């Protein structure tokens, strides 16, 4: 069975290392990028099943990156990581929609919660409840 | 490279996220029950710190 692929984008290399480690342990094919510009190049070279991107980054910000990716491949699933703090449960859908993402997770989060969110978002339609909050 | 515009809240949330992540990754490897309890305590403390950050300086998540 083909591994599911994930593109992780974060300018914080230590964070990127932790994210990479947890998704490798969960048997994903992992691609990582330190900013939106490199992320977009990797996205074009090897389109992933899901993208997890930080919002606030140098070079090319997360919002531009999300827009460019959705324009190129509208079906791609994108999760945005917000560093702005914990979000009230009802605000997740609104925020994700405003960002052009499929879901949002607020830092600080548990890696286990992010992994769960990715698995939910990749699950076939109707096979479970897709959580948008964390 | 253009520096990212991070507020103090973002910096704290990023650091807390890394602390939680490090403890979680260590939990994947550690089998000793006492060490696991310590790691879980670290995660709880980091989450409590995140609540304090949010309470002291609420910041809209809309700006990233």
Backbone of each chain as ProteinMPNN parsed JSONL, in Angstrom:
{"seq_chain_A": "XXXXXXXXXXXXXXXXXXXXXXXXXXXXXXXXXXXXXXXXXXXXXXXXXXXXXXXXXXXXXXXXXXXXXXXXXXXXXXXXXXXXXXXXXXXXXXXXXXXXXXXXXXXXXXXXXXXXXXXXXXXXXXXXXXXXXX", "coords_chain_A": {"N_chain_A": [[0.839, -1.193, 0.0], [0.508, 2.213, -0.842], [2.34, 4.771, 0.727], [0.999, 7.517, 2.581], [1.522, 10.91, 1.762], [3.135, 13.771, 3.139], [3.613, 17.251, 3.348], [5.581, 19.335, 5.196], [5.789, 22.558, 6.47], [7.712, 24.915, 7.998], [9.377, 27.632, 9.464], [10.832, 27.395, 11.704], [13.331, 25.464, 12.555], [13.78, 23.574, 14.545], [11.212, 22.955, 15.321], [10.286, 21.92, 12.939], [11.833, 19.632, 12.773], [10.782, 18.111, 14.872], [8.16, 17.753, 14.01], [8.635, 16.334, 11.664], [9.752, 13.992, 12.687], [7.613, 12.849, 14.112], [5.735, 12.313, 12.107], [7.147, 10.602, 10.45], [7.403, 8.466, 12.17], [4.785, 7.723, 12.186], [4.553, 6.533, 9.792], [4.369, 8.05, 7.419], [5.201, 9.401, 4.184], [7.495, 11.814, 4.232], [7.989, 15.218, 3.454], [9.883, 18.113, 3.88], [10.041, 21.655, 4.479], [11.715, 24.781, 4.917], [10.562, 27.254, 4.53], [7.901, 29.13, 2.894], [8.48, 29.48, 0.195], [10.344, 27.502, -0.596], [8.748, 25.43, 0.155], [6.634, 25.603, -1.658], [7.95, 24.991, -4.02], [8.68, 22.328, -3.516], [6.156, 21.276, -3.311], [5.229, 21.557, -5.903], [7.017, 19.905, -7.278], [6.618, 17.404, -6.129], [3.664, 16.537, -5.489], [1.95, 16.489, -2.436], [-0.255, 14.491, -0.26], [-1.281, 15.858, 1.84], [-0.801, 19.061, 3.364], [0.969, 20.672, 5.923], [1.265, 23.721, 7.301], [3.027, 26.487, 8.742], [1.788, 29.715, 9.66], [2.901, 32.267, 9.957], [5.731, 33.245, 8.473], [9.099, 33.779, 7.195], [10.195, 35.046, 3.949], [8.093, 33.714, 2.142], [4.924, 34.014, 3.135], [2.679, 31.992, 5.116], [-0.01, 32.309, 4.344], [0.024, 33.209, 1.666], [1.267, 31.02, 0.581], [-0.591, 28.996, 1.057], [-2.69, 29.912, -0.537], [-1.524, 29.814, -3.119], [-1.055, 27.075, -3.384], [-3.615, 25.981, -3.19], [-4.711, 27.087, -5.439], [-3.252, 25.86, -7.43], [-3.791, 23.158, -6.951], [-6.763, 22.435, -6.137], [-7.903, 20.361, -4.644], [-6.128, 19.582, -2.723], [-5.354, 18.893, 0.668], [-5.061, 21.119, 3.344], [-3.535, 22.084, 6.333], [-3.348, 24.658, 8.62], [-1.015, 26.066, 10.861], [-1.463, 27.945, 13.648], [0.107, 30.498, 15.442], [-0.901, 32.221, 17.171], [-2.219, 31.683, 19.517], [-4.48, 29.889, 21.718], [-7.611, 28.876, 20.39], [-11.063, 29.593, 20.405], [-13.441, 26.967, 20.294], [-15.531, 27.264, 18.376], [-14.475, 28.997, 16.561], [-12.742, 27.818, 14.801], [-13.568, 26.784, 12.249], [-14.295, 29.138, 10.955], [-11.884, 30.513, 10.967], [-10.212, 28.768, 9.53], [-11.471, 28.824, 7.063], [-11.173, 31.521, 6.404], [-8.457, 31.602, 6.052], [-8.123, 29.987, 3.93], [-7.554, 27.417, 4.328], [-8.05, 23.89, 5.113], [-8.244, 23.119, 7.675], [-7.395, 24.259, 10.976], [-4.853, 24.457, 13.413], [-4.005, 25.372, 16.657], [-1.047, 26.699, 18.046], [0.256, 26.376, 21.342], [0.284, 22.916, 20.522], [-0.486, 19.404, 20.937], [1.563, 16.953, 19.472], [0.348, 14.58, 18.977], [-2.296, 15.34, 18.686], [-2.188, 16.817, 16.331], [-1.426, 14.838, 14.542], [-3.679, 13.205, 14.674], [-5.58, 14.949, 13.605], [-4.615, 15.224, 10.982], [-4.935, 12.587, 10.093], [-7.698, 12.396, 10.234], [-8.488, 14.278, 8.353], [-7.575, 13.183, 6.057], [-9.053, 10.955, 5.83], [-11.416, 8.975, 3.985], [-14.378, 10.505, 2.649], [-17.192, 10.511, 4.768], [-16.287, 8.477, 6.357], [-15.832, 9.097, 8.908], [-15.878, 11.528, 11.551], [-14.719, 14.67, 10.746], [-12.607, 16.492, 12.466], [-12.107, 19.899, 13.224], [-11.019, 21.368, 15.097], [-8.592, 21.789, 17.725]], "CA_chain_A": [[0.0, 0.0, 0.0], [1.315, 3.433, -0.98], [2.327, 5.625, 1.913], [0.451, 8.851, 2.382], [2.625, 11.865, 1.806], [2.85, 15.019, 3.834], [4.6, 18.32, 3.219], [5.603, 20.136, 6.42], [6.473, 23.84, 6.231], [7.87, 25.745, 9.202], [10.695, 28.268, 9.449], [11.513, 27.007, 12.935], [13.919, 24.169, 12.194], [13.573, 22.626, 15.655], [9.807, 22.513, 15.228], [10.201, 21.094, 11.734], [12.436, 18.33, 13.103], [9.835, 17.361, 15.703], [7.031, 17.376, 13.148], [9.127, 15.287, 10.754], [9.941, 12.759, 13.448], [6.336, 12.211, 14.479], [5.054, 11.775, 10.919], [7.911, 9.435, 9.997], [7.021, 7.374, 13.076], [3.418, 7.309, 11.823], [4.685, 5.898, 8.484], [4.085, 8.935, 6.285], [6.324, 9.874, 3.37], [7.58, 13.196, 4.713], [8.806, 16.239, 2.8], [9.906, 19.263, 4.788], [10.561, 22.888, 3.89], [11.906, 25.805, 5.952], [9.758, 28.46, 4.259], [6.857, 28.92, 1.899], [9.044, 29.453, -1.155], [10.854, 26.136, -0.789], [7.571, 24.562, 0.282], [5.892, 25.642, -2.919], [8.753, 24.238, -5.011], [8.545, 20.894, -3.204], [4.756, 20.963, -3.601], [5.102, 21.42, -7.36], [7.822, 18.76, -7.715], [6.08, 16.147, -5.613], [2.435, 16.93, -4.787], [1.628, 15.624, -1.289], [-1.678, 14.303, 0.049], [-1.678, 16.884, 2.807], [0.23, 20.049, 3.699], [0.841, 21.337, 7.222], [2.129, 24.898, 7.188], [2.949, 27.589, 9.695], [1.185, 30.864, 8.982], [3.818, 33.411, 9.983], [7.063, 32.785, 8.08], [9.81, 34.693, 6.304], [10.218, 34.76, 2.51], [6.744, 33.652, 1.608], [4.112, 33.709, 4.305], [1.796, 30.84, 5.011], [-1.258, 32.613, 3.636], [0.322, 33.204, 0.222], [1.595, 29.642, 0.237], [-1.851, 28.255, 1.021], [-3.444, 30.362, -1.726], [-0.872, 29.299, -4.328], [-1.241, 25.622, -3.444], [-5.034, 25.703, -3.466], [-4.957, 27.485, -6.816], [-2.648, 24.825, -8.28], [-4.472, 21.86, -6.732], [-7.841, 22.745, -5.177], [-8.286, 19.217, -3.801], [-5.13, 19.274, -1.693], [-5.77, 19.22, 2.04], [-4.065, 21.977, 3.994], [-3.748, 22.434, 7.742], [-2.533, 25.81, 8.997], [-0.667, 26.138, 12.279], [-1.534, 29.327, 14.11], [0.892, 30.733, 16.658], [-1.543, 33.319, 17.889], [-2.801, 31.26, 20.787], [-5.617, 28.971, 21.714], [-8.77, 29.421, 19.685], [-12.341, 29.042, 20.858], [-13.814, 25.875, 19.399], [-16.387, 27.702, 17.283], [-13.762, 29.871, 15.62], [-11.85, 27.068, 13.923], [-14.066, 26.724, 10.869], [-14.24, 30.491, 10.431], [-10.478, 30.845, 10.743], [-9.715, 27.93, 8.428], [-12.069, 29.326, 5.831], [-10.542, 32.812, 6.097], [-7.072, 31.36, 5.642], [-8.115, 29.14, 2.737], [-7.104, 26.077, 4.732], [-9.135, 22.955, 5.44], [-8.311, 23.057, 9.138], [-6.406, 25.078, 11.682], [-4.495, 23.978, 14.741], [-3.342, 26.487, 17.346], [0.108, 26.408, 18.9], [0.929, 25.076, 21.36], [-0.585, 21.737, 20.402], [0.194, 18.12, 21.101], [1.829, 16.324, 18.181], [-0.668, 13.53, 18.827], [-3.525, 15.981, 18.186], [-1.961, 17.163, 14.922], [-1.453, 13.572, 13.795], [-5.087, 12.806, 14.61], [-6.241, 15.866, 12.677], [-4.17, 14.853, 9.624], [-5.581, 11.316, 9.742], [-9.127, 12.676, 10.013], [-8.67, 15.067, 7.133], [-7.256, 12.306, 4.932], [-9.996, 9.835, 5.806], [-12.414, 9.134, 2.936], [-15.634, 11.156, 3.042], [-18.201, 9.641, 5.37], [-15.729, 7.424, 7.192], [-15.667, 9.572, 10.28], [-16.062, 12.956, 11.78], [-13.482, 15.42, 10.519], [-12.472, 17.566, 13.448], [-11.392, 21.065, 12.746], [-10.443, 22.038, 16.252], [-7.58, 21.021, 18.439]], "C_chain_A": [[0.886, 1.26, 0.0], [1.198, 4.284, 0.296], [1.648, 6.95, 1.59], [1.585, 9.86, 2.559], [2.187, 13.176, 2.439], [3.987, 16.006, 3.586], [4.481, 19.208, 4.455], [6.383, 21.419, 6.155], [6.498, 24.65, 7.528], [9.274, 26.332, 9.182], [11.491, 27.956, 10.713], [12.028, 25.574, 12.744], [13.723, 23.125, 13.293], [12.152, 22.073, 15.627], [9.639, 21.556, 14.042], [10.757, 19.694, 11.996], [11.462, 17.472, 13.922], [8.647, 16.871, 14.866], [7.442, 16.219, 12.232], [9.209, 13.956, 11.488], [8.609, 12.063, 13.733], [5.627, 11.632, 13.248], [5.825, 10.609, 10.297], [7.531, 8.224, 10.852], [5.628, 6.85, 12.739], [3.368, 6.768, 10.384], [4.2, 6.748, 7.305], [5.362, 9.115, 5.462], [6.397, 11.375, 3.631], [8.495, 14.051, 3.84], [8.741, 17.455, 3.715], [10.514, 20.466, 4.092], [10.638, 23.965, 4.963], [11.188, 27.128, 5.689], [8.784, 28.17, 3.116], [7.374, 28.797, 0.477], [9.55, 28.047, -1.498], [9.675, 25.157, -0.736], [6.801, 24.478, -1.02], [6.629, 24.869, -4.014], [8.594, 22.739, -4.785], [7.133, 20.419, -3.55], [4.58, 20.715, -5.105], [5.848, 20.185, -7.863], [7.181, 17.435, -7.315], [4.81, 16.44, -4.798], [2.07, 15.971, -3.642], [0.116, 15.416, -1.133], [-2.177, 15.41, 0.968], [-0.483, 17.806, 3.089], [-0.064, 20.581, 5.097], [1.804, 22.521, 7.193], [1.927, 25.892, 8.33], [2.362, 28.779, 8.938], [2.183, 32.012, 8.864], [5.236, 32.932, 9.687], [7.757, 33.84, 7.238], [9.689, 34.243, 4.854], [8.835, 34.738, 1.885], [5.86, 33.203, 2.749], [3.15, 32.563, 4.031], [0.538, 31.102, 4.192], [-1.064, 32.588, 2.124], [0.567, 31.779, -0.251], [0.309, 28.819, 0.097], [-2.626, 28.614, -0.252], [-2.862, 29.775, -3.005], [-1.115, 27.799, -4.48], [-2.676, 25.262, -3.796], [-5.383, 26.054, -4.913], [-4.435, 26.392, -7.768], [-3.384, 23.5, -8.168], [-5.569, 22.06, -5.688], [-8.18, 21.589, -4.223], [-7.292, 18.937, -2.676], [-5.645, 19.714, -0.312], [-4.66, 20.027, 2.715], [-4.481, 22.278, 5.438], [-2.798, 23.579, 8.08], [-2.264, 25.78, 10.497], [-0.64, 27.606, 12.688], [-0.735, 29.481, 15.397], [0.258, 31.762, 17.571], [-2.224, 32.932, 19.184], [-4.014, 30.379, 20.6], [-6.852, 29.643, 21.133], [-10.034, 28.783, 20.247], [-12.832, 28.053, 19.81], [-14.603, 26.34, 18.177], [-15.668, 28.52, 16.221], [-12.928, 29.107, 14.594], [-12.298, 27.067, 12.461], [-13.933, 28.075, 10.197], [-12.793, 30.857, 10.063], [-9.91, 30.049, 9.563], [-10.216, 28.464, 7.1], [-11.413, 30.653, 5.42], [-9.126, 32.619, 5.582], [-6.999, 30.566, 4.335], [-7.655, 27.733, 3.046], [-8.312, 25.183, 5.013], [-9.308, 22.843, 6.943], [-7.206, 23.924, 9.723], [-6.11, 24.419, 13.02], [-3.674, 25.082, 15.409], [-2.168, 25.987, 18.172], [-0.137, 27.025, 20.276], [-0.073, 23.93, 21.284], [0.226, 20.489, 20.718], [0.405, 17.53, 19.715], [0.78, 15.242, 17.91], [-1.964, 14.114, 18.275], [-3.385, 16.363, 16.714], [-2.041, 15.9, 14.06], [-2.894, 13.098, 13.602], [-5.852, 13.665, 13.585], [-5.886, 15.523, 11.224], [-4.873, 13.564, 9.192], [-7.068, 11.52, 9.459], [-9.345, 13.35, 8.674], [-8.391, 14.224, 5.881], [-8.229, 11.142, 4.811], [-11.016, 10.066, 4.698], [-13.692, 9.741, 3.488], [-16.579, 10.124, 3.66], [-17.64, 8.563, 6.261], [-15.495, 7.876, 8.624], [-15.851, 11.05, 10.344], [-14.73, 13.671, 11.577], [-13.441, 16.594, 11.476], [-11.706, 18.728, 12.875], [-10.69, 21.777, 13.907], [-9.355, 21.179, 16.859], [-7.393, 21.611, 19.812]], "O_chain_A": [[1.868, 1.352, 0.737], [0.115, 4.479, 0.848], [1.718, 7.438, 0.462], [2.477, 9.683, 3.388], [1.048, 13.621, 2.297], [5.163, 15.644, 3.611], [3.418, 19.766, 4.729], [7.512, 21.37, 5.668], [5.459, 25.018, 8.076], [10.246, 25.625, 8.917], [12.691, 28.225, 10.778], [11.261, 24.611, 12.771], [13.524, 21.944, 13.01], [11.922, 20.89, 15.874], [8.954, 20.537, 14.129], [10.223, 18.7, 11.504], [11.336, 16.269, 13.695], [8.197, 15.732, 15.0], [6.696, 15.256, 12.052], [8.785, 12.922, 10.971], [8.495, 10.844, 13.61], [4.992, 10.581, 13.335], [5.224, 9.725, 9.686], [7.36, 7.115, 10.345], [5.323, 5.681, 12.975], [2.289, 6.569, 9.826], [3.685, 6.222, 6.319], [6.469, 8.994, 5.986], [5.475, 12.118, 3.294], [9.621, 13.664, 3.529], [7.686, 17.787, 4.257], [11.383, 20.331, 3.231], [9.755, 24.068, 5.815], [11.206, 28.022, 6.534], [8.838, 27.123, 2.47], [6.785, 28.099, -0.349], [9.224, 27.488, -2.545], [9.623, 24.185, -1.49], [6.369, 23.401, -1.43], [6.012, 24.182, -4.829], [8.399, 21.974, -5.73], [6.943, 19.298, -4.023], [3.879, 19.791, -5.52], [5.374, 19.497, -8.767], [7.204, 16.468, -8.077], [4.867, 16.573, -3.576], [1.903, 14.772, -3.868], [-0.684, 16.081, -1.79], [-3.328, 15.841, 0.888], [0.674, 17.387, 3.055], [-1.209, 20.902, 5.417], [3.016, 22.34, 7.074], [0.813, 26.103, 8.81], [2.437, 28.835, 7.711], [2.299, 32.646, 7.815], [5.872, 32.295, 10.527], [7.105, 34.694, 6.637], [9.141, 33.177, 4.572], [8.461, 35.668, 1.17], [6.04, 32.104, 3.274], [2.855, 32.22, 2.886], [0.076, 30.239, 3.446], [-1.875, 32.022, 1.392], [0.135, 31.382, -1.333], [0.144, 28.052, -0.852], [-3.146, 27.741, -0.947], [-3.596, 29.297, -3.869], [-1.353, 27.315, -5.586], [-2.926, 24.358, -4.594], [-6.231, 25.413, -5.534], [-5.076, 26.049, -8.76], [-3.578, 22.801, -9.162], [-5.333, 21.877, -4.494], [-8.685, 21.817, -3.124], [-7.579, 18.147, -1.777], [-6.279, 20.759, -0.165], [-3.485, 19.665, 2.662], [-5.615, 22.669, 5.714], [-1.592, 23.481, 7.854], [-3.157, 25.505, 11.299], [0.118, 28.403, 12.135], [-0.882, 28.689, 16.328], [0.814, 32.125, 18.608], [-2.758, 33.796, 19.879], [-4.5, 30.161, 19.49], [-7.1, 30.827, 21.361], [-10.067, 27.585, 20.528], [-12.667, 28.261, 18.608], [-14.369, 25.862, 17.067], [-16.181, 28.716, 15.119], [-12.458, 29.694, 13.62], [-11.503, 27.318, 11.555], [-13.522, 28.175, 9.042], [-12.524, 31.424, 9.004], [-9.215, 30.598, 8.708], [-9.465, 28.543, 6.128], [-11.134, 30.879, 4.242], [-8.653, 33.401, 4.757], [-5.942, 30.485, 3.71], [-7.395, 26.944, 2.138], [-9.442, 25.658, 5.133], [-10.39, 22.51, 7.428], [-6.23, 24.268, 9.058], [-7.006, 23.889, 13.676], [-2.766, 25.65, 14.803], [-2.269, 24.997, 18.896], [-0.699, 28.118, 20.353], [-1.137, 23.971, 21.903], [1.456, 20.519, 20.761], [-0.489, 17.601, 18.871], [0.38, 15.018, 16.767], [-2.655, 13.465, 17.489], [-4.338, 16.25, 15.942], [-2.647, 15.901, 12.989], [-3.278, 12.652, 12.52], [-6.66, 13.157, 12.809], [-6.751, 15.532, 10.347], [-5.349, 13.461, 8.062], [-7.627, 10.895, 8.558], [-10.284, 13.022, 7.949], [-8.898, 14.511, 4.797], [-8.229, 10.426, 3.809], [-11.444, 11.198, 4.475], [-14.047, 9.523, 4.647], [-16.741, 9.018, 3.144], [-18.397, 7.804, 6.867], [-15.009, 7.106, 9.453], [-15.965, 11.736, 9.328], [-13.725, 13.301, 12.185], [-14.165, 17.575, 11.305], [-10.754, 18.542, 12.118], [-9.872, 22.674, 13.702], [-9.219, 19.997, 16.544], [-6.579, 21.116, 20.592]]}, "seq_chain_B": "XXXXXXXXXXXXXXXXXXXXXXXXXXXXXXXXXXXXXXXXXXXXXXXXXXXXXXXXXXXXXXXX", "coords_chain_B": {"N_chain_B": [[17.153, 36.837, 3.882], [13.886, 37.609, 4.824], [13.01, 38.62, 8.047], [10.654, 36.896, 10.134], [7.661, 38.308, 11.447], [7.258, 38.093, 14.597], [5.198, 38.07, 17.419], [5.558, 38.536, 21.018], [3.816, 36.662, 22.138], [3.574, 34.758, 20.118], [6.18, 33.814, 20.078], [6.372, 32.651, 22.613], [4.328, 30.72, 22.429], [5.345, 29.142, 20.361], [7.668, 28.167, 21.581], [6.563, 26.732, 23.72], [5.172, 24.849, 22.295], [7.256, 23.397, 21.212], [8.397, 22.371, 23.504], [6.341, 20.71, 24.447], [6.19, 18.989, 22.248], [8.751, 17.819, 22.284], [8.669, 16.417, 24.69], [6.607, 14.641, 24.097], [7.738, 13.169, 21.976], [9.824, 11.995, 23.356], [8.333, 10.374, 25.003], [7.607, 8.411, 23.219], [9.8, 6.831, 23.143], [10.598, 6.204, 25.723], [10.3, 3.817, 28.294], [10.271, 3.43, 30.988], [8.269, 3.755, 33.838], [8.237, 5.811, 35.762], [9.744, 7.809, 34.568], [8.128, 8.31, 32.409], [5.901, 9.388, 33.669], [7.003, 11.776, 34.57], [7.514, 13.032, 32.16], [4.932, 13.317, 31.2], [4.03, 15.083, 33.101], [5.536, 17.311, 32.456], [4.394, 17.986, 30.004], [1.808, 18.653, 30.851], [2.422, 20.876, 32.455], [3.449, 22.65, 30.548], [1.172, 23.051, 29.046], [-0.406, 24.3, 30.922], [1.074, 26.628, 31.216], [0.639, 27.692, 28.688], [-2.042, 28.356, 28.887], [-1.852, 30.39, 30.749], [-0.417, 32.28, 29.311], [-2.303, 32.869, 27.33], [-4.314, 33.95, 28.895], [-3.147, 36.184, 30.09], [-2.283, 37.808, 28.0], [-4.285, 38.05, 25.778], [-4.517, 37.167, 22.428], [-5.462, 37.694, 19.139], [-6.049, 34.875, 17.113], [-6.21, 35.337, 14.498], [-4.205, 36.775, 13.321], [-2.208, 35.054, 12.731]], "CA_chain_B": [[15.845, 36.308, 4.282], [13.085, 38.548, 5.6], [12.647, 38.009, 9.327], [9.217, 36.781, 10.396], [7.233, 39.24, 12.49], [6.661, 37.298, 15.67], [4.897, 38.773, 18.658], [6.004, 37.741, 22.18], [2.917, 35.517, 22.301], [3.96, 33.74, 19.143], [7.44, 33.201, 20.513], [6.075, 31.764, 23.745], [3.55, 29.567, 21.954], [6.258, 28.271, 19.604], [8.535, 27.469, 22.53], [5.755, 25.749, 24.456], [4.856, 23.788, 21.334], [8.45, 22.556, 21.086], [8.563, 21.633, 24.775], [5.337, 19.632, 24.434], [6.592, 18.028, 21.208], [9.93, 17.069, 22.737], [8.229, 15.461, 25.717], [5.824, 13.589, 23.421], [8.661, 12.299, 21.233], [10.533, 11.197, 24.359], [7.38, 9.347, 25.466], [7.601, 7.314, 22.242], [10.994, 6.003, 23.34], [10.836, 5.866, 27.132], [9.377, 2.803, 28.817], [10.261, 3.51, 32.445], [7.002, 4.397, 34.197], [8.47, 7.083, 36.467], [10.189, 8.795, 33.577], [6.942, 8.656, 31.597], [5.081, 10.302, 34.472], [7.679, 13.083, 34.553], [7.306, 13.635, 30.832], [3.533, 13.748, 31.13], [3.927, 16.282, 33.951], [6.101, 18.429, 31.677], [3.366, 18.365, 29.015], [0.737, 19.353, 31.59], [2.92, 22.2, 32.868], [3.548, 23.501, 29.35], [-0.198, 23.426, 28.669], [-0.84, 25.3, 31.9], [1.756, 27.87, 30.839], [-0.048, 28.221, 27.505], [-3.281, 28.987, 29.358], [-1.473, 31.651, 31.39], [-0.078, 33.199, 28.209], [-3.549, 33.289, 26.685], [-5.102, 34.754, 29.825], [-2.469, 37.462, 30.366], [-2.189, 38.649, 26.798], [-5.067, 37.413, 24.732], [-4.142, 37.646, 21.094], [-6.304, 37.081, 18.129], [-5.372, 33.904, 16.268], [-6.387, 35.725, 13.097], [-2.979, 37.326, 12.734], [-1.198, 34.008, 12.541]], "C_chain_B": [[15.12, 37.34, 5.137], [12.725, 37.927, 6.942], [11.126, 37.949, 9.51], [8.856, 37.739, 11.52], [6.503, 38.461, 13.572], [6.399, 38.161, 16.882], [5.44, 37.933, 19.815], [5.116, 36.518, 22.395], [3.269, 34.376, 21.352], [5.218, 33.013, 19.59], [7.191, 32.22, 21.641], [5.319, 30.519, 23.281], [4.412, 28.6, 21.153], [7.15, 27.475, 20.548], [7.769, 26.384, 23.284], [5.408, 24.565, 23.561], [6.044, 22.825, 21.205], [8.692, 21.749, 22.364], [7.601, 20.448, 24.801], [5.755, 18.548, 23.432], [7.779, 17.179, 21.635], [9.533, 16.01, 23.759], [7.437, 14.314, 25.076], [6.736, 12.618, 22.663], [9.456, 11.427, 22.2], [9.622, 10.075, 24.871], [7.32, 8.153, 24.506], [8.738, 6.323, 22.51], [11.149, 5.472, 24.758], [9.807, 4.849, 27.626], [9.272, 2.854, 30.344], [9.05, 4.33, 32.922], [7.199, 5.734, 34.92], [8.892, 8.18, 35.498], [9.004, 9.244, 32.714], [6.047, 9.642, 32.371], [5.67, 11.706, 34.494], [7.429, 13.798, 33.222], [5.864, 14.126, 30.686], [3.303, 15.004, 31.979], [4.464, 17.505, 33.212], [5.067, 18.916, 30.652], [2.25, 19.147, 29.699], [1.173, 20.764, 31.98], [2.996, 23.155, 31.676], [2.151, 23.946, 28.918], [-0.775, 24.454, 29.647], [-0.207, 26.652, 31.57], [1.074, 28.51, 29.63], [-1.345, 28.925, 27.9], [-2.98, 30.336, 29.996], [-1.146, 32.695, 30.328], [-1.365, 33.754, 27.591], [-4.346, 34.232, 27.579], [-4.477, 36.145, 30.021], [-2.453, 38.382, 29.163], [-2.965, 38.01, 25.676], [-4.742, 38.027, 23.38], [-5.032, 36.953, 20.087], [-5.51, 36.075, 17.31], [-5.424, 34.319, 14.806], [-5.122, 36.284, 12.478], [-1.851, 36.304, 12.727], [-0.706, 33.393, 13.813]], "O_chain_B": [[15.7, 37.884, 6.077], [12.189, 36.82, 6.98], [10.407, 38.853, 9.084], [9.648, 37.958, 12.437], [5.302, 38.205, 13.481], [7.276, 38.903, 17.325], [5.75, 36.756, 19.631], [5.603, 35.458, 22.789], [3.263, 33.203, 21.725], [5.323, 31.79, 19.501], [7.716, 31.107, 21.642], [5.634, 29.403, 23.693], [4.239, 27.385, 21.247], [7.369, 26.279, 20.357], [8.258, 25.268, 23.464], [5.358, 23.422, 24.015], [5.87, 21.611, 21.101], [9.132, 20.601, 22.315], [7.988, 19.328, 25.133], [5.685, 17.355, 23.724], [7.817, 15.975, 21.383], [9.99, 14.868, 23.708], [7.583, 13.157, 25.469], [6.534, 11.404, 22.701], [9.732, 10.263, 21.91], [10.084, 8.966, 25.14], [7.024, 7.031, 24.916], [8.655, 5.147, 22.157], [11.755, 4.423, 24.974], [8.606, 5.001, 27.405], [8.294, 2.375, 30.919], [8.835, 5.454, 32.468], [6.429, 6.673, 34.72], [8.451, 9.324, 35.598], [8.902, 10.412, 32.341], [5.513, 10.595, 31.804], [4.944, 12.699, 34.445], [7.17, 15.001, 33.179], [5.606, 15.194, 30.131], [2.498, 15.869, 31.631], [3.914, 18.6, 33.328], [4.895, 20.12, 30.462], [1.801, 20.175, 29.193], [0.408, 21.721, 31.858], [2.645, 24.329, 31.79], [1.966, 25.08, 28.477], [-1.525, 25.351, 29.261], [-0.866, 27.689, 31.635], [0.947, 29.732, 29.561], [-1.705, 29.953, 27.327], [-3.726, 31.3, 29.825], [-1.55, 33.852, 30.437], [-1.49, 34.957, 27.362], [-4.97, 35.181, 27.105], [-5.185, 37.148, 30.106], [-2.594, 39.598, 29.298], [-2.381, 37.486, 24.728], [-4.702, 39.247, 23.222], [-5.307, 35.758, 20.194], [-4.409, 36.385, 16.855], [-4.755, 33.718, 13.965], [-4.968, 36.274, 11.256], [-0.675, 36.666, 12.718], [0.143, 32.503, 13.781]]}, "name": "protein", "num_of_chains": 2, "seq": "XXXXXXXXXXXXXXXXXXXXXXXXXXXXXXXXXXXXXXXXXXXXXXXXXXXXXXXXXXXXXXXXXXXXXXXXXXXXXXXXXXXXXXXXXXXXXXXXXXXXXXXXXXXXXXXXXXXXXXXXXXXXXXXXXXXXXXXXXXXXXXXXXXXXXXXXXXXXXXXXXXXXXXXXXXXXXXXXXXXXXXXXXXXXXXXXXXXXXX"}
